[in-house]
Amino acid sequence: MHGEITAEVDDVVLLRNDGVPAYNLAVVVDDAFSGIDQVVRGDDLLPAAATQAHVTELLGYHPPTYAHVPLAVNVEGRRLAKRDGAVTLPQLAEEGISPGAVLRLIAESLDLAVPGEHVTLDLLLGRFNVERLPREPWVVVPSRGLRSAT
């Protein structure tokens, strides 16, 4: 989506004052030990990719391939994230909304399915094309259609 990025890496904090590893070290070590070779993250984290790749190399590992996609945001333009009050699948399930209905919402919003179509992961995998991903933030507007779960 963003093409190949090169950036100068400045000083980076690897250990916080409280002794806890900083994000840029923790994520690199976690990815390396987990054997991760492809990382897809929101484009708000694009600036950290060069630093993380550099730290990965300094630790003797091969950096993963990074892809950064537009954020999912609410109708006010705020990103959807756990720490920002985004709704989780278990919370939706408590409201009677099935994972299948959520999958359908995502598929419809990305033009991978027509409204109301029954979708499966295999079906969506066959339709997926990285070139069709949105270039702008994805505004998630939950509809009443979620309640008629598939």
N, C-alpha and C positions, 0 to 999 in steps of 0.2 A: 504494500500500500504506500509506504513512504520511500521505497527504493533503498539502495545501500546508503548507510549513514556512517560518516566518519566524524569524530569529534575529539577535541583535546580533553584529556582527563586531568582534572585538577586534584588537589588534595581531597581525600575522602576519609570520613570517620568510619573506622571499622569496629571500634569498641566504645560504647557510650560511657559516660562518667559513672554510671551505676554498675559497670562491669558486664552489662548485657551486650552481646554482639549487635551491631547496628544492622539495619535492614540489608544494606548492600553487601555485607559479608554473609549474613544468615541465608539470604536467598541464593547466593552463589554456592555455598557449601551444601545446602539442601538440594539444589538442582544437580550438583555434581554427584553426590552420594546416591541420589535417586536415579541416576542415569538419564536425566532429561537432556534431549538433544534439540528439542523444538519448544519455544516458549511463545505463547500468544497472550498479550496483555493489552490493557487499555492504552490509548495513545497518550494519556497523561503521564505514563511511565517511560515514554520514549527517551527523554533526556538522561535517564539512569542507565540505559542499555550499554552505552560505551563504557561507563565506569564498571558495570558488572562484568562485561566481557574482559576488560583489563584485569580486574581482580581475579577472575577465573583463570586467565593465563598466568598471572603471578603465582597462583597456587598450583600450577602445573596441570591444569585440566584444559580440555578443549571447549571453548565457549559454544553454547547452543546457538541455533539460528533463532533470531527474534522476529516476531511479527507484532505490529501494534495496530489495533483496530479502534475505531471511534467508540467513545463511551456510550453506555446506555444511561439515559437521563429521564427524569420525570417531566411532566408538562411544564414545570417551572424552570426546567433547564438544569436542575441539580442532579448530579450523578447518583446512580443507584449503587449503593454499597452497604454492607452490613453495618458499618459504624455510622452511617448516615440514615439509618432507619428503614432500609429497604426490606421488603417482605420476603420471607423465606418459604421454601416449599412446604415445610411442616405447618407454618402459619396458614398458608393457603389451604392446606388439607383440612385444617380445623374449621375453615369456612366452607368446606364442601367442594373445593376446587381441586380437581385431580391433576397429577403431573402431566397426563395426556392433554388436558386443556391448556396448560401452560406451554407445553411444546407446540401445540397448534397456534397459540398466540404468537410465539416467537417466529414460527414458520410463516404465518400470514404476514407479519410485520416486515419480514425480509423478502417477501414475494417468492417464497419457496412453496407456498400452498395457497389455494383459494379459500375464501372464508367458509368455515364449516367443514372443510375437507378432513377426513380421518388421516392422520399422518403417523408415520413410524420413523425411527431413527434411520433404518435402512432406506426408506423412501427418500428422506431428506439428504442422506449421504449421496445418493445418486443424482440429486438435483443441485447439490452445492457447487458453487463456482466462486472462487475467491475474488474474481474480477467483479462480481455482482454485489459484493459487500458494500454497505453505505460508506460514503466518504465523510459524511457529517455525523454528529452525534445522533444516536438512535433514540427517539422520543418514544417511551413506552407508555401507551395509553390503555390500561386494562379496560376491557369492554365487558358488558353484561354477558357476552358470549362465553366467557369463562365458566359461567355457572352451568352451561349445557355441556358438561365434560364428555370427552370421548374416552 
